[in-house]
Amino acid sequence: ALIVVGDLSARKLVKTKMAKSVLDTGFSALKTLLKYKCENAGVLFEEVNEAYTTQICSCCGEITSSSPKGRTGLGIREWECVSCGTAHDRDKNSALNILALGHERLAVGITLL
């Protein structure tokens, strides 16, 4: 089993307009507990860089003009990739990209027979 999370830093988010909601969530405590539980249960836990995961199409890997970008893109919840035509929900697309990054990290250094 594998659990992959983004390297979202509560300290970085505190500097944004989301400060109050970030401090209320206890996100870093959740990650610490999740990592601890994974280690005890023999589950792999990976933390990956989540930069651009909402913008990269999880199907074709392109960053297109239609993908949400920057702070102005935070209001865009759904978008369609102009390269492959796939419709995306911002959060689901990001989750798929984070999972793919976790799989890539595990595959590095493993030789196939």
MMTF fields as JSON, N, C-alpha, C and O atoms, coordinates in Angstrom:
{
  "mmtfVersion": "1.0.0",
  "mmtfProducer": "UNKNOWN",
  "numBonds": 451,
  "numAtoms": 452,
  "numGroups": 113,
  "numChains": 1,
  "numModels": 1,
  "chainsPerModel": [1],
  "groupsPerChain": [113],
  "chainIdList": ["A"],
  "bondAtomList": [4, 2, 8, 6, 12, 10, 16, 14, 20, 18, 24, 22, 28, 26, 32, 30, 36, 34, 40, 38, 44, 42, 48, 46, 52, 50, 56, 54, 60, 58, 64, 62, 68, 66, 72, 70, 76, 74, 80, 78, 84, 82, 88, 86, 92, 90, 96, 94, 100, 98, 104, 102, 108, 106, 112, 110, 116, 114, 120, 118, 124, 122, 128, 126, 132, 130, 136, 134, 140, 138, 144, 142, 148, 146, 152, 150, 156, 154, 160, 158, 164, 162, 168, 166, 172, 170, 176, 174, 180, 178, 184, 182, 188, 186, 192, 190, 196, 194, 200, 198, 204, 202, 208, 206, 212, 210, 216, 214, 220, 218, 224, 222, 228, 226, 232, 230, 236, 234, 240, 238, 244, 242, 248, 246, 252, 250, 256, 254, 260, 258, 264, 262, 268, 266, 272, 270, 276, 274, 280, 278, 284, 282, 288, 286, 292, 290, 296, 294, 300, 298, 304, 302, 308, 306, 312, 310, 316, 314, 320, 318, 324, 322, 328, 326, 332, 330, 336, 334, 340, 338, 344, 342, 348, 346, 352, 350, 356, 354, 360, 358, 364, 362, 368, 366, 372, 370, 376, 374, 380, 378, 384, 382, 388, 386, 392, 390, 396, 394, 400, 398, 404, 402, 408, 406, 412, 410, 416, 414, 420, 418, 424, 422, 428, 426, 432, 430, 436, 434, 440, 438, 444, 442, 448, 446],
  "bondOrderList": [1, 1, 1, 1, 1, 1, 1, 1, 1, 1, 1, 1, 1, 1, 1, 1, 1, 1, 1, 1, 1, 1, 1, 1, 1, 1, 1, 1, 1, 1, 1, 1, 1, 1, 1, 1, 1, 1, 1, 1, 1, 1, 1, 1, 1, 1, 1, 1, 1, 1, 1, 1, 1, 1, 1, 1, 1, 1, 1, 1, 1, 1, 1, 1, 1, 1, 1, 1, 1, 1, 1, 1, 1, 1, 1, 1, 1, 1, 1, 1, 1, 1, 1, 1, 1, 1, 1, 1, 1, 1, 1, 1, 1, 1, 1, 1, 1, 1, 1, 1, 1, 1, 1, 1, 1, 1, 1, 1, 1, 1, 1, 1],
  "groupList": [{"groupName": "ALA", "atomNameList": ["N", "CA", "C", "O"], "elementList": ["N", "C", "C", "O"], "formalChargeList": [0, 0, 0, 0], "bondAtomList": [1, 0, 2, 1, 3, 2], "bondOrderList": [1, 1, 2], "singleLetterCode": "A", "chemCompType": "L-PEPTIDE LINKING"}, {"groupName": "LEU", "atomNameList": ["N", "CA", "C", "O"], "elementList": ["N", "C", "C", "O"], "formalChargeList": [0, 0, 0, 0], "bondAtomList": [1, 0, 2, 1, 3, 2], "bondOrderList": [1, 1, 2], "singleLetterCode": "L", "chemCompType": "L-PEPTIDE LINKING"}, {"groupName": "ILE", "atomNameList": ["N", "CA", "C", "O"], "elementList": ["N", "C", "C", "O"], "formalChargeList": [0, 0, 0, 0], "bondAtomList": [1, 0, 2, 1, 3, 2], "bondOrderList": [1, 1, 2], "singleLetterCode": "I", "chemCompType": "L-PEPTIDE LINKING"}, {"groupName": "VAL", "atomNameList": ["N", "CA", "C", "O"], "elementList": ["N", "C", "C", "O"], "formalChargeList": [0, 0, 0, 0], "bondAtomList": [1, 0, 2, 1, 3, 2], "bondOrderList": [1, 1, 2], "singleLetterCode": "V", "chemCompType": "L-PEPTIDE LINKING"}, {"groupName": "GLY", "atomNameList": ["N", "CA", "C", "O"], "elementList": ["N", "C", "C", "O"], "formalChargeList": [0, 0, 0, 0], "bondAtomList": [1, 0, 2, 1, 3, 2], "bondOrderList": [1, 1, 2], "singleLetterCode": "G", "chemCompType": "PEPTIDE LINKING"}, {"groupName": "ASP", "atomNameList": ["N", "CA", "C", "O"], "elementList": ["N", "C", "C", "O"], "formalChargeList": [0, 0, 0, 0], "bondAtomList": [1, 0, 2, 1, 3, 2], "bondOrderList": [1, 1, 2], "singleLetterCode": "D", "chemCompType": "L-PEPTIDE LINKING"}, {"groupName": "SER", "atomNameList": ["N", "CA", "C", "O"], "elementList": ["N", "C", "C", "O"], "formalChargeList": [0, 0, 0, 0], "bondAtomList": [1, 0, 2, 1, 3, 2], "bondOrderList": [1, 1, 2], "singleLetterCode": "S", "chemCompType": "L-PEPTIDE LINKING"}, {"groupName": "ARG", "atomNameList": ["N", "CA", "C", "O"], "elementList": ["N", "C", "C", "O"], "formalChargeList": [0, 0, 0, 0], "bondAtomList": [1, 0, 2, 1, 3, 2], "bondOrderList": [1, 1, 2], "singleLetterCode": "R", "chemCompType": "L-PEPTIDE LINKING"}, {"groupName": "LYS", "atomNameList": ["N", "CA", "C", "O"], "elementList": ["N", "C", "C", "O"], "formalChargeList": [0, 0, 0, 0], "bondAtomList": [1, 0, 2, 1, 3, 2], "bondOrderList": [1, 1, 2], "singleLetterCode": "K", "chemCompType": "L-PEPTIDE LINKING"}, {"groupName": "THR", "atomNameList": ["N", "CA", "C", "O"], "elementList": ["N", "C", "C", "O"], "formalChargeList": [0, 0, 0, 0], "bondAtomList": [1, 0, 2, 1, 3, 2], "bondOrderList": [1, 1, 2], "singleLetterCode": "T", "chemCompType": "L-PEPTIDE LINKING"}, {"groupName": "MET", "atomNameList": ["N", "CA", "C", "O"], "elementList": ["N", "C", "C", "O"], "formalChargeList": [0, 0, 0, 0], "bondAtomList": [1, 0, 2, 1, 3, 2], "bondOrderList": [1, 1, 2], "singleLetterCode": "M", "chemCompType": "L-PEPTIDE LINKING"}, {"groupName": "PHE", "atomNameList": ["N", "CA", "C", "O"], "elementList": ["N", "C", "C", "O"], "formalChargeList": [0, 0, 0, 0], "bondAtomList": [1, 0, 2, 1, 3, 2], "bondOrderList": [1, 1, 2], "singleLetterCode": "F", "chemCompType": "L-PEPTIDE LINKING"}, {"groupName": "TYR", "atomNameList": ["N", "CA", "C", "O"], "elementList": ["N", "C", "C", "O"], "formalChargeList": [0, 0, 0, 0], "bondAtomList": [1, 0, 2, 1, 3, 2], "bondOrderList": [1, 1, 2], "singleLetterCode": "Y", "chemCompType": "L-PEPTIDE LINKING"}, {"groupName": "CYS", "atomNameList": ["N", "CA", "C", "O"], "elementList": ["N", "C", "C", "O"], "formalChargeList": [0, 0, 0, 0], "bondAtomList": [1, 0, 2, 1, 3, 2], "bondOrderList": [1, 1, 2], "singleLetterCode": "C", "chemCompType": "L-PEPTIDE LINKING"}, {"groupName": "GLU", "atomNameList": ["N", "CA", "C", "O"], "elementList": ["N", "C", "C", "O"], "formalChargeList": [0, 0, 0, 0], "bondAtomList": [1, 0, 2, 1, 3, 2], "bondOrderList": [1, 1, 2], "singleLetterCode": "E", "chemCompType": "L-PEPTIDE LINKING"}, {"groupName": "ASN", "atomNameList": ["N", "CA", "C", "O"], "elementList": ["N", "C", "C", "O"], "formalChargeList": [0, 0, 0, 0], "bondAtomList": [1, 0, 2, 1, 3, 2], "bondOrderList": [1, 1, 2], "singleLetterCode": "N", "chemCompType": "L-PEPTIDE LINKING"}, {"groupName": "GLN", "atomNameList": ["N", "CA", "C", "O"], "elementList": ["N", "C", "C", "O"], "formalChargeList": [0, 0, 0, 0], "bondAtomList": [1, 0, 2, 1, 3, 2], "bondOrderList": [1, 1, 2], "singleLetterCode": "Q", "chemCompType": "L-PEPTIDE LINKING"}, {"groupName": "PRO", "atomNameList": ["N", "CA", "C", "O"], "elementList": ["N", "C", "C", "O"], "formalChargeList": [0, 0, 0, 0], "bondAtomList": [1, 0, 2, 1, 3, 2], "bondOrderList": [1, 1, 2], "singleLetterCode": "P", "chemCompType": "L-PEPTIDE LINKING"}, {"groupName": "TRP", "atomNameList": ["N", "CA", "C", "O"], "elementList": ["N", "C", "C", "O"], "formalChargeList": [0, 0, 0, 0], "bondAtomList": [1, 0, 2, 1, 3, 2], "bondOrderList": [1, 1, 2], "singleLetterCode": "W", "chemCompType": "L-PEPTIDE LINKING"}, {"groupName": "HIS", "atomNameList": ["N", "CA", "C", "O"], "elementList": ["N", "C", "C", "O"], "formalChargeList": [0, 0, 0, 0], "bondAtomList": [1, 0, 2, 1, 3, 2], "bondOrderList": [1, 1, 2], "singleLetterCode": "H", "chemCompType": "L-PEPTIDE LINKING"}],
  "groupTypeList": [0, 1, 2, 3, 3, 4, 5, 1, 6, 0, 7, 8, 1, 3, 8, 9, 8, 10, 0, 8, 6, 3, 1, 5, 9, 4, 11, 6, 0, 1, 8, 9, 1, 1, 8, 12, 8, 13, 14, 15, 0, 4, 3, 1, 11, 14, 14, 3, 15, 14, 0, 12, 9, 9, 16, 2, 13, 6, 13, 13, 4, 14, 2, 9, 6, 6, 6, 17, 8, 4, 7, 9, 4, 1, 4, 2, 7, 14, 18, 14, 13, 3, 6, 13, 4, 9, 0, 19, 5, 7, 5, 8, 15, 6, 0, 1, 15, 2, 1, 0, 1, 4, 19, 14, 7, 1, 0, 3, 4, 2, 9, 1, 1],
  "groupIdList": [1, 2, 3, 4, 5, 6, 7, 8, 9, 10, 11, 12, 13, 14, 15, 16, 17, 18, 19, 20, 21, 22, 23, 24, 25, 26, 27, 28, 29, 30, 31, 32, 33, 34, 35, 36, 37, 38, 39, 40, 41, 42, 43, 44, 45, 46, 47, 48, 49, 50, 51, 52, 53, 54, 55, 56, 57, 58, 59, 60, 61, 62, 63, 64, 65, 66, 67, 68, 69, 70, 71, 72, 73, 74, 75, 76, 77, 78, 79, 80, 81, 82, 83, 84, 85, 86, 87, 88, 89, 90, 91, 92, 93, 94, 95, 96, 97, 98, 99, 100, 101, 102, 103, 104, 105, 106, 107, 108, 109, 110, 111, 112, 113],
  "secStructList": [7, 3, 3, 3, 3, 3, 7, 7, 7, 2, 2, 2, 2, 2, 6, 1, 6, 6, 2, 2, 2, 2, 2, 2, 2, 6, 2, 2, 2, 2, 2, 2, 2, 2, 2, 2, 2, 2, 2, 2, 2, 6, 7, 3, 3, 3, 3, 3, 7, 7, 6, 6, 6, 6, 6, 5, 7, 6, 6, 6, 7, 7, 5, 7, 6, 6, 1, 7, 7, 6, 4, 4, 4, 4, 4, 7, 7, 3, 3, 3, 7, 6, 6, 6, 7, 7, 3, 3, 3, 2, 2, 2, 2, 2, 2, 2, 2, 2, 2, 2, 2, 2, 2, 2, 2, 2, 2, 6, 6, 7, 7, 7, 7],
  "xCoordList": [0.842, 0.0, 0.885, 2.032, 0.335, 1.079, 0.168, -0.965, 0.662, -0.034, 0.922, 2.06, 0.448, 1.262, 0.571, -0.627, 1.335, 0.796, 1.708, 2.889, 1.137, 1.923, 2.715, 2.356, 3.793, 4.656, 4.16, 4.952, 2.878, 2.259, 2.78, 2.657, 3.356, 3.919, 2.953, 2.596, 2.54, 1.627, 2.285, 1.61, 3.597, 4.305, 4.209, 4.042, 4.315, 4.216, 2.799, 2.609, 1.805, 0.419, -0.023, -0.941, 0.609, 0.247, 0.492, -0.171, 1.435, 1.757, 0.737, 0.802, -0.188, -1.187, -2.492, -2.582, -3.504, -4.817, -5.542, -6.572, -4.998, -5.63, -5.115, -5.338, -4.438, -3.746, -4.633, -4.26, -5.792, -6.65, -7.106, -7.065, -7.536, -8.019, -6.887, -7.111, -5.679, -4.536, -4.19, -3.937, -4.179, -3.847, -4.912, -4.605, -6.155, -7.24, -7.2, -7.692, -6.633, -6.723, -5.769, -6.074, -4.637, -3.669, -3.087, -2.874, -2.826, -2.381, -1.063, -0.911, -0.125, 1.166, 1.018, 1.715, 0.126, -0.123, -0.74, -0.416, -1.623, -2.239, -1.176, -1.178, -0.269, 0.788, 1.696, 2.076, 2.04, 2.9, 2.231, 2.869, 0.964, 0.224, 0.073, 0.212, -0.208, -0.362, 0.942, 0.926, 2.059, 3.361, 3.641, 4.114, 3.356, 3.548, 2.706, 3.203, 1.438, 0.541, 0.999, 0.923, 1.474, 1.961, 3.166, 3.251, 4.095, 5.284, 4.903, 5.472, 3.96, 3.527, 2.771, 2.812, 2.082, 1.277, 2.02, 1.471, 3.267, 4.026, 3.571, 3.759, 2.977, 2.493, 3.526, 4.06, 3.806, 4.752, 4.124, 2.958, 4.906, 4.451, 5.42, 6.618, 4.916, 5.754, 5.221, 4.012, 6.13, 5.781, 6.45, 7.671, 5.655, 6.181, 5.936, 5.057, 6.726, 6.563, 5.278, 5.154, 4.341, 3.051, 2.946, 1.847, 4.08, 4.068, 3.482, 3.852, 2.582, 1.95, 1.024, 0.586, 0.712, -0.129, -1.558, -2.251, -2.019, -3.365, -3.358, -4.403, -2.195, -2.1, -1.745, -2.12, -1.033, -0.604, -1.767, -2.399, -2.05, -3.112, -2.669, -1.6, -3.475, -3.12, -3.204, -2.741, -3.789, -3.881, -2.711, -2.102, -2.395, -1.355, -0.082, 0.934, -0.109, 1.082, 1.393, 2.444, 0.509, 0.736, 0.214, -0.763, 0.882, 0.336, -0.181, 0.604, -1.481, -2.081, -2.592, -2.605, -3.007, -3.518, -4.826, -5.188, -5.531, -6.827, -6.704, -7.677, -5.524, -5.372, -5.298, -4.802, -5.791, -5.793, -4.373, -3.589, -4.048, -2.69, -2.698, -3.535, -1.765, -1.571, -2.759, -3.672, -2.723, -3.802, -5.124, -6.184, -5.076, -6.322, -6.991, -8.21, -6.195, -6.739, -7.366, -7.954, -7.253, -7.814, -9.328, -9.895, -9.984, -11.435, -11.899, -13.081, -10.982, -11.333, -11.323, -10.261, -12.483, -12.59, -12.575, -12.154, -13.037, -13.068, -12.485, -12.696, -11.752, -11.177, -10.996, -11.024, -10.81, -10.641, -9.285, -8.925, -8.544, -7.23, -7.416, -8.138, -6.764, -6.892, -6.038, -6.256, -5.075, -4.234, -4.938, -4.892, -5.593, -6.213, -7.734, -8.393, -8.3, -9.749, -10.345, -11.567, -9.515, -10.013, -10.551, -9.903, -11.742, -12.324, -11.784, -11.735, -11.377, -10.761, -11.473, -11.912, -11.581, -11.884, -10.518, -9.645, -10.329, -9.022, -8.432, -7.265, -9.222, -8.72, -8.416, -7.397, -9.3, -9.082, -7.857, -7.06, -7.707, -6.545, -5.257, -4.282, -5.26, -4.091, -3.775, -2.614, -4.797, -4.601, -4.003, -3.121, -4.478, -3.935, -2.471, -1.656, -2.143, -0.754, 0.153, 1.287, -0.331, 0.452, 0.691, 1.794, -0.32, -0.162, 0.856, 1.688, 0.789, 1.744, 3.173, 4.105, 3.346, 4.676, 5.184, 6.37, 4.298, 4.676, 5.114, 6.094, 4.388, 4.762, 6.11, 6.928, 6.342, 7.627, 8.777, 9.823, 8.595, 9.657, 9.975, 11.133, 8.959, 9.197, 9.908, 10.685, 9.643, 10.227, 11.698, 12.423, 12.148, 13.541, 14.462, 14.292, 15.416, 16.397, 15.987, 16.769, 14.795, 14.346, 14.567, 13.997, 15.382, 15.65, 14.638, 14.247, 14.229, 13.286, 14.055, 15.116, 13.541, 14.194, 13.837, 14.29],
  "yCoordList": [-1.184, 0.0, 1.245, 1.211, 2.325, 3.571, 4.754, 4.803, 5.706, 6.973, 8.077, 8.137, 8.956, 10.058, 11.361, 11.522, 12.296, 13.624, 14.681, 14.439, 15.855, 16.983, 17.582, 17.43, 18.265, 18.862, 20.245, 21.162, 20.378, 21.64, 22.077, 21.35, 23.25, 23.765, 24.758, 25.762, 24.477, 25.386, 26.741, 27.77, 26.749, 28.022, 28.923, 30.135, 28.331, 29.124, 29.653, 30.797, 28.821, 29.234, 30.288, 31.058, 30.335, 31.326, 32.734, 33.682, 32.874, 34.179, 34.634, 35.774, 33.783, 34.132, 34.538, 34.608, 34.806, 35.192, 34.025, 34.215, 32.818, 31.637, 31.361, 30.273, 32.312, 32.103, 31.519, 30.527, 32.105, 31.637, 30.201, 29.386, 29.884, 28.528, 27.513, 26.374, 27.906, 26.997, 26.707, 25.559, 27.733, 27.537, 26.719, 26.003, 26.819, 26.072, 24.582, 23.764, 24.225, 22.838, 21.881, 20.693, 22.357, 21.449, 20.493, 19.316, 21.002, 20.153, 19.439, 18.258, 20.147, 19.5, 18.381, 17.369, 18.554, 17.493, 16.274, 15.136, 16.516, 15.421, 14.641, 13.41, 15.351, 14.676, 13.862, 12.74, 14.419, 13.713, 12.431, 11.38, 12.512, 11.341, 10.31, 9.111, 10.77, 9.871, 9.12, 7.912, 9.83, 9.196, 8.153, 7.058, 8.479, 7.562, 6.299, 5.186, 6.476, 5.325, 4.452, 3.225, 5.08, 4.321, 3.466, 2.298, 4.051, 3.304, 2.101, 1.023, 2.263, 1.158, 0.08, -1.089, 0.459, -0.502, -1.085, -1.917, -0.655, -1.164, -0.594, -1.218, 0.579, 1.247, 2.285, 3.012, 2.351, 3.348, 4.734, 4.915, 5.708, 7.097, 7.958, 7.962, 8.685, 9.555, 10.973, 11.199, 11.919, 13.338, 13.909, 13.831, 14.486, 14.959, 16.457, 17.036, 17.064, 18.47, 18.625, 18.055, 19.383, 19.488, 20.701, 21.07, 21.321, 22.477, 22.092, 21.069, 22.902, 22.776, 21.571, 21.283, 20.862, 19.67, 19.997, 19.141, 21.221, 21.591, 22.016, 22.004, 22.394, 22.918, 21.866, 21.996, 20.831, 19.786, 18.835, 18.36, 18.557, 17.604, 16.213, 15.745, 15.559, 14.231, 13.154, 12.033, 13.48, 12.504, 12.605, 11.594, 13.845, 13.996, 14.656, 14.644, 15.235, 15.834, 17.245, 17.783, 17.856, 19.21, 20.271, 20.052, 21.429, 22.618, 23.49, 24.021, 23.639, 24.364, 25.728, 26.054, 26.51, 27.854, 27.813, 28.791, 26.7, 26.603, 26.171, 26.255, 25.712, 25.25, 26.437, 27.5, 26.266, 27.372, 27.723, 26.845, 29.024, 29.454, 30.564, 31.464, 30.498, 31.56, 31.784, 30.962, 32.916, 33.239, 33.477, 33.18, 34.014, 34.244, 32.923, 32.865, 31.863, 30.56, 29.811, 28.749, 30.345, 29.647, 29.511, 28.578, 30.425, 30.36, 29.381, 29.042, 28.926, 27.985, 26.579, 26.055, 25.97, 24.645, 23.527, 22.408, 23.833, 22.831, 23.448, 24.629, 22.648, 23.135, 21.974, 20.811, 22.297, 21.283, 21.466, 22.578, 20.392, 20.429, 20.633, 19.876, 21.656, 21.907, 20.936, 20.797, 20.264, 19.308, 17.976, 17.439, 17.44, 16.115, 16.13, 15.124, 17.271, 17.392, 16.825, 16.76, 16.415, 15.841, 16.934, 17.96, 16.706, 17.635, 17.284, 16.113, 18.308, 18.086, 18.849, 19.983, 18.211, 18.89, 19.223, 18.358, 20.471, 20.936, 20.037, 19.655, 19.696, 18.912, 17.467, 16.911, 16.863, 15.479, 15.386, 14.455, 16.352, 16.37, 16.479, 15.777, 17.356, 17.528, 16.232, 15.835, 15.584, 14.327, 13.246, 12.501, 13.157, 12.167, 12.462, 11.546, 13.746, 14.122, 13.844, 13.4, 14.1, 13.821, 12.315, 11.895, 11.509, 10.054, 9.584, 8.723, 10.149, 9.784, 10.144, 9.385, 11.296, 11.688, 10.705, 10.374, 10.244, 9.25, 7.944, 7.336, 7.51, 6.285, 6.457, 5.537, 7.642, 7.905, 7.831, 7.257, 8.4, 8.38, 6.957, 6.631, 6.112, 4.721, 3.944, 3.033, 4.301, 3.577, 3.918, 3.133, 5.063, 5.473, 4.503, 4.244, 3.983, 3.092, 1.633, 0.792, 1.311, -0.08, -0.628, -0.117, -1.652, -2.228, -3.319, -4.09, -3.365, -4.395, -5.62, -5.493, -6.791, -8.044, -8.388, -9.407],
  "zCoordList": [0.0, 0.0, 0.0, 0.445, -0.5, -0.638, -0.35, -0.83, 0.435, 0.656, 0.24, 0.707, -0.649, -1.152, -0.797, -1.031, -0.229, 0.092, -0.511, -0.759, -0.74, -1.215, -0.077, 1.09, -0.418, 0.601, 1.019, 1.237, 1.123, 1.504, 2.863, 3.849, 2.907, 4.147, 4.772, 4.157, 5.976, 6.678, 6.895, 6.874, 7.103, 7.313, 6.092, 6.225, 4.89, 3.66, 3.472, 3.06, 3.774, 3.579, 4.579, 4.297, 5.73, 6.742, 6.21, 6.632, 5.291, 4.721, 3.678, 3.22, 3.299, 2.295, 2.965, 4.191, 2.137, 2.654, 3.322, 3.969, 3.163, 3.747, 5.155, 5.685, 5.762, 7.035, 8.121, 8.746, 8.359, 9.453, 9.224, 10.145, 8.012, 7.755, 7.839, 8.249, 7.459, 7.538, 8.988, 9.352, 9.809, 11.215, 11.935, 12.889, 11.487, 12.112, 11.773, 12.55, 10.646, 10.191, 10.885, 10.999, 11.348, 11.957, 10.94, 11.233, 9.726, 8.628, 8.927, 8.617, 9.521, 9.793, 10.828, 10.747, 11.786, 12.771, 12.091, 12.431, 11.137, 10.389, 9.615, 9.63, 8.939, 8.189, 9.104, 8.768, 10.249, 11.204, 11.691, 11.746, 12.04, 12.505, 11.391, 11.63, 10.186, 9.048, 8.771, 8.531, 8.804, 8.589, 9.673, 9.37, 10.914, 12.04, 11.859, 12.033, 11.511, 11.33, 10.163, 10.238, 9.085, 7.933, 8.314, 7.933, 9.065, 9.488, 10.337, 10.167, 11.239, 12.102, 11.348, 11.731, 10.278, 9.523, 8.326, 7.604, 8.108, 6.968, 5.639, 4.595, 5.672, 4.462, 4.042, 4.88, 2.746, 2.249, 2.309, 1.959, 2.755, 2.857, 2.066, 2.348, 1.082, 0.261, 0.32, 0.265, 0.431, 0.389, -0.855, -0.994, -1.766, -3.046, -3.217, -2.578, -4.085, -4.42, -5.233, -6.317, -4.716, -5.397, -6.319, -6.735, -6.639, -7.538, -8.894, -9.47, -9.388, -10.709, -10.852, -11.966, -9.783, -9.915, -10.313, -10.864, -10.047, -10.493, -11.951, -12.602, -12.475, -13.837, -14.873, -16.038, -14.47, -15.401, -15.651, -14.707, -16.92, -17.263, -16.814, -17.206, -16.004, -15.491, -16.572, -16.36, -17.725, -18.812, -19.795, -20.144, -20.246, -21.271, -20.757, -21.452, -19.553, -18.972, -19.424, -19.078, -20.186, -20.699, -19.738, -19.022, -19.734, -19.082, -20.21, -20.996, -20.297, -21.415, -20.976, -19.789, -21.95, -21.663, -20.881, -20.227, -20.941, -20.259, -18.8, -18.05, -18.388, -17.006, -16.053, -16.428, -14.814, -13.843, -13.41, -13.05, -13.448, -13.116, -12.082, -12.133, -11.146, -10.17, -9.255, -9.171, -8.574, -7.633, -8.34, -7.788, -9.566, -10.3, -10.667, -10.823, -10.804, -11.159, -10.0, -10.201, -8.778, -7.617, -7.694, -7.125, -8.388, -8.518, -9.583, -9.642, -10.42, -11.488, -10.903, -10.568, -10.778, -10.17, -11.213, -10.921, -12.428, -13.495, -14.758, -15.033, -15.522, -16.773, -17.732, -17.329, -19.009, -20.039, -20.707, -21.096, -20.838, -21.475, -22.977, -23.624, -23.529, -24.965, -25.783, -26.986, -25.154, -25.875, -26.117, -27.224, -25.076, -25.223, -25.061, -25.325, -24.627, -24.509, -23.233, -23.105, -22.288, -21.04, -20.123, -19.921, -19.569, -18.599, -17.219, -16.844, -16.464, -15.154, -14.051, -14.244, -12.894, -11.646, -11.054, -10.978, -10.635, -10.163, -9.072, -9.154, -8.057, -6.927, -7.318, -6.91, -8.108, -8.531, -9.442, -9.322, -10.355, -11.241, -10.428, -10.699, -9.438, -8.578, -7.825, -7.729, -7.298, -6.563, -7.462, -7.034, -8.7, -9.636, -9.962, -10.071, -10.115, -10.392, -9.195, -9.371, -7.988, -6.777, -6.642, -6.291, -6.913, -6.87, -7.909, -7.622, -9.114, -10.169, -9.761, -10.027, -9.119, -8.636, -7.582, -7.558, -6.72, -5.715, -6.352, -5.921, -7.379, -8.093, -8.788, -8.798, -9.373, -10.032, -9.037, -9.341, -7.865, -6.844, -6.414, -6.153, -6.337, -5.942, -7.038, -6.753, -8.293, -9.418, -9.637, -10.248, -9.154, -9.343, -8.612, -7.421, -9.324, -8.711, -8.672, -8.229, -9.119, -9.139, -10.545, -11.508, -10.662, -11.979, -12.279, -11.403, -13.522, -13.961, -14.417, -15.027, -14.133, -14.543, -15.954, -16.475]
}
